[in-house]
Amino acid sequence: MAEAKDWKEKLYFIVTGVRLHAKEFLIRKTGRFKKYDYCISFPSIPEGLKAEKFLEGFDAVSIPIPDEIFEGCGVGVLVSEKDLDRLLSHFREKGVLISGIFKRKGDRFVEVEK
């Protein structure tokens, strides 16, 4: 978990984690998880939550960073191939920092350069 400045921020991180995990559970349960071709990762939880605010209008969804990429805390954005470049440009315009881009290869993700 990211370093929380106080108990309010820690509570916010916990509630946000529960929300994202519930969303991921539903996406996987309904089979929608495999429709996304890429996952974008971020250098911190706050940066991932910042990115989440800019997803409207894209075929993309925020979730906890998938265990297929990293078994730890973090925020990821699943995105379709058709929207990847446009979303990356949008993040750059909005000042969102990314730490990695991962392409789906079967049941795993492989880091790619973009």
Secondary structure, DSSP 8 states (H G I E B T S, - for coil): ----SSHHHHHHHHHHHHHHHHHHHHHHHTTGGGG--EEEE-SSHHHHHHHHTT-TTSSEEEEE--TTT-SSS-EEEEE-HHHHHHHHHHHHHHT----EEEEEETTEEEEE--
